[in-house]
């Protein structure tokens, strides 16, 4: 404990607590479940996930094969307690289907989020109508999806009827509005022109 002498009064000055000293010195944990269809990709990309989490963020990580989940734990030398949640978000984003190169941005930047919704949250569609809506979202060869990603600086995963968007809060909103318009039946051309206008406004603001 250091002491500040300000105006003749001695004030105690305490050093910042290390994450290992918080919560009574007990380590903190996060557990991320692994879906059945992501087990093989996780096995393949394990070292790409392990390296940034263990070496850069100083968080212990292991795969629990019995419970089929990834377990994360703070260490004695973890520099910031928020690293644990960042790593959990990074692993969760990979489980949702994002590329590691995109998901790793969650570790580096503070204002990135993952937003998820289903097509039925926007409009109740069945059978052929649902298939056509999914087709409109992707476009021919994924053209529409890439156009929305590039103009809003987000990343989008379309997994059957579930849609996941990775990006900043404002950009996620713009991408989600475009996707909702497509689900409701707007032609791609109309959505593109609206996107161009919104992107230009965003570029002026930032």
C-alpha positions as CSV (number, residue, x, y, z in Angstrom):
1,X,0.0,0.0,0.0
2,X,1.4,3.4,-1.1
3,X,0.5,6.7,0.7
4,X,-0.4,10.0,-1.0
5,X,0.5,13.1,0.9
6,X,-2.0,15.7,-0.5
7,X,-2.7,18.9,1.5
8,X,-1.1,17.5,4.6
9,X,-3.5,14.6,4.8
10,X,-2.2,11.1,4.1
11,X,-4.5,9.1,1.8
12,X,-4.0,5.4,1.3
13,X,-3.5,4.4,-2.4
14,X,-4.2,0.8,-3.2
15,X,-2.8,-1.1,-6.2
16,X,-5.3,-2.5,-8.7
17,X,-6.4,-6.1,-8.0
18,X,-5.2,-8.8,-10.3
19,X,-8.0,-11.0,-11.8
20,X,-6.5,-13.9,-9.8
21,X,-7.1,-11.9,-6.5
22,X,-10.8,-11.2,-7.4
23,X,-13.6,-13.5,-6.2
24,X,-11.5,-14.5,-3.2
25,X,-8.6,-15.8,-5.3
26,X,-10.7,-18.5,-6.9
27,X,-10.4,-19.0,-10.6
28,X,-13.4,-18.1,-12.8
29,X,-14.9,-20.5,-15.4
30,X,-16.9,-20.4,-18.6
31,X,-18.3,-23.4,-20.5
32,X,-19.3,-23.4,-24.1
33,X,-21.3,-26.4,-25.4
34,X,-20.2,-27.9,-28.7
35,X,-23.0,-28.8,-31.1
36,X,-22.8,-32.2,-32.9
37,X,-22.1,-30.7,-36.3
38,X,-19.3,-28.5,-35.1
39,X,-17.3,-31.3,-33.4
40,X,-15.2,-32.2,-36.6
41,X,-14.4,-28.5,-37.5
42,X,-13.4,-27.8,-33.9
43,X,-11.1,-30.8,-33.9
44,X,-9.5,-29.6,-37.2
45,X,-9.1,-25.9,-36.0
46,X,-8.2,-26.6,-32.4
47,X,-4.7,-25.2,-32.5
48,X,-6.0,-22.0,-34.2
49,X,-8.4,-21.5,-31.3
50,X,-6.0,-22.6,-28.6
51,X,-3.1,-20.3,-29.5
52,X,-4.8,-16.9,-29.2
53,X,-6.8,-17.9,-26.1
54,X,-3.9,-19.5,-24.2
55,X,-0.9,-17.4,-25.3
56,X,-2.3,-14.0,-26.0
57,X,-5.3,-13.7,-23.7
58,X,-3.6,-15.9,-20.9
59,X,-6.7,-18.0,-20.4
60,X,-6.6,-21.8,-19.8
61,X,-8.7,-23.8,-22.3
62,X,-9.5,-27.5,-22.7
63,X,-12.0,-29.7,-24.5
64,X,-14.2,-31.9,-22.2
65,X,-14.9,-34.8,-24.5
66,X,-17.3,-36.5,-22.0
67,X,-19.5,-33.4,-21.6
68,X,-18.9,-32.2,-25.2
69,X,-18.0,-28.7,-24.3
70,X,-15.1,-26.3,-24.3
71,X,-14.0,-25.1,-20.8
72,X,-12.2,-21.9,-20.1
73,X,-10.6,-20.8,-16.8
74,X,-8.6,-17.7,-15.6
75,X,-5.0,-18.1,-14.6
76,X,-2.7,-16.5,-12.1
77,X,-1.2,-14.3,-14.9
78,X,-4.4,-13.4,-16.6
79,X,-4.0,-9.6,-17.2
80,X,-7.7,-8.6,-17.4
81,X,-10.8,-10.4,-16.0
82,X,-12.8,-9.4,-19.2
83,X,-10.5,-11.7,-21.2
84,X,-12.5,-14.7,-20.0
85,X,-15.8,-13.5,-21.4
86,X,-14.0,-12.4,-24.7
87,X,-12.6,-15.9,-25.1
88,X,-16.0,-17.5,-24.4
89,X,-17.6,-15.2,-27.0
90,X,-14.8,-16.1,-29.5
91,X,-15.4,-19.9,-29.0
92,X,-19.2,-19.4,-29.2
93,X,-18.9,-17.5,-32.5
94,X,-16.9,-20.4,-33.9
95,X,-19.6,-22.8,-32.8
96,X,-22.2,-20.7,-34.6
97,X,-20.2,-21.2,-37.8
98,X,-18.1,-18.0,-38.2
99,X,-14.5,-18.4,-39.6
100,X,-11.7,-18.2,-37.1
101,X,-10.2,-15.2,-38.9
102,X,-13.5,-13.3,-38.4
103,X,-14.3,-14.6,-34.9
104,X,-10.8,-13.7,-33.6
105,X,-11.8,-10.0,-34.0
106,X,-13.9,-10.5,-30.8
107,X,-10.7,-10.9,-28.9
108,X,-9.0,-7.8,-30.3
109,X,-11.9,-5.3,-30.4
110,X,-14.3,-4.3,-27.6
111,X,-17.4,-3.1,-29.5
112,X,-18.1,-6.3,-31.5
113,X,-21.2,-8.5,-30.8
114,X,-23.0,-11.5,-32.2
115,X,-26.7,-11.1,-32.9
116,X,-28.9,-14.1,-33.8
117,X,-32.5,-14.4,-35.0
118,X,-34.7,-16.9,-36.9
119,X,-36.6,-16.4,-40.1
120,X,-39.9,-17.2,-38.2
121,X,-39.2,-14.2,-35.9
122,X,-39.7,-11.9,-38.9
123,X,-42.4,-13.8,-40.8
124,X,-44.0,-17.2,-40.5
125,X,-43.1,-19.1,-43.6
126,X,-43.5,-22.8,-44.5
127,X,-42.4,-25.2,-47.2
128,X,-41.5,-23.7,-50.6
129,X,-41.9,-20.1,-49.3
130,X,-39.3,-20.7,-46.6
131,X,-36.9,-22.2,-49.1
132,X,-37.3,-19.2,-51.4
133,X,-36.7,-16.8,-48.5
134,X,-33.4,-18.6,-47.6
135,X,-32.5,-18.4,-51.3
136,X,-33.2,-14.7,-51.4
137,X,-30.9,-14.1,-48.4
138,X,-28.0,-15.9,-50.0
139,X,-28.5,-14.9,-53.6
140,X,-26.9,-16.7,-56.5
141,X,-23.6,-18.1,-55.3
142,X,-23.9,-16.1,-52.1
143,X,-23.8,-12.8,-54.0
144,X,-26.5,-11.1,-51.9
145,X,-25.0,-12.2,-48.6
146,X,-21.5,-11.0,-49.6
147,X,-22.9,-7.6,-50.8
148,X,-24.6,-7.0,-47.4
149,X,-21.5,-8.2,-45.5
150,X,-19.2,-5.9,-47.5
151,X,-21.3,-2.8,-47.4
152,X,-22.2,-3.1,-43.6
153,X,-18.7,-4.4,-42.5
154,X,-20.3,-7.4,-40.8
155,X,-20.1,-11.2,-41.2
156,X,-23.3,-13.3,-41.7
157,X,-23.9,-17.0,-41.2
158,X,-27.1,-18.5,-42.5
159,X,-27.6,-21.9,-40.9
160,X,-30.9,-23.3,-42.1
161,X,-33.5,-20.9,-40.6
162,X,-31.2,-19.3,-38.1
163,X,-29.2,-16.2,-39.0
164,X,-26.2,-15.0,-37.0
165,X,-24.5,-11.5,-37.6
166,X,-21.1,-10.5,-36.2
167,X,-20.2,-6.8,-36.1
168,X,-20.6,-3.5,-34.3
169,X,-24.0,-2.5,-32.9
170,X,-24.8,0.0,-35.6
171,X,-23.6,-2.2,-38.5
172,X,-25.6,-5.2,-37.1
173,X,-28.8,-3.1,-37.2
174,X,-28.2,-2.1,-40.8
175,X,-27.5,-5.7,-41.9
176,X,-30.5,-7.0,-39.9
177,X,-32.8,-4.5,-41.6
178,X,-31.6,-5.6,-45.0
179,X,-32.0,-9.3,-44.2
180,X,-35.5,-8.6,-42.8
181,X,-36.5,-6.8,-46.0
182,X,-35.4,-9.8,-48.1
183,X,-37.3,-12.2,-45.9
184,X,-40.5,-10.1,-46.2
185,X,-40.1,-10.4,-50.0
186,X,-38.3,-7.3,-51.2
187,X,-36.3,-7.8,-54.4
188,X,-32.5,-7.8,-54.0
189,X,-32.1,-4.7,-56.2
190,X,-34.3,-2.6,-53.9
191,X,-32.3,-3.8,-50.9
192,X,-29.0,-2.9,-52.6
193,X,-30.0,0.6,-53.4
194,X,-31.3,1.2,-49.8
195,X,-28.0,-0.3,-48.5
196,X,-25.9,2.1,-50.6
197,X,-27.8,5.1,-49.2
198,X,-27.4,3.9,-45.6
199,X,-23.7,3.0,-46.1
200,X,-23.1,6.5,-47.5
201,X,-24.8,8.0,-44.4
202,X,-22.7,5.8,-42.0
203,X,-19.5,6.8,-43.9
204,X,-20.3,10.5,-43.4
205,X,-21.0,10.0,-39.7
206,X,-17.8,8.1,-38.9
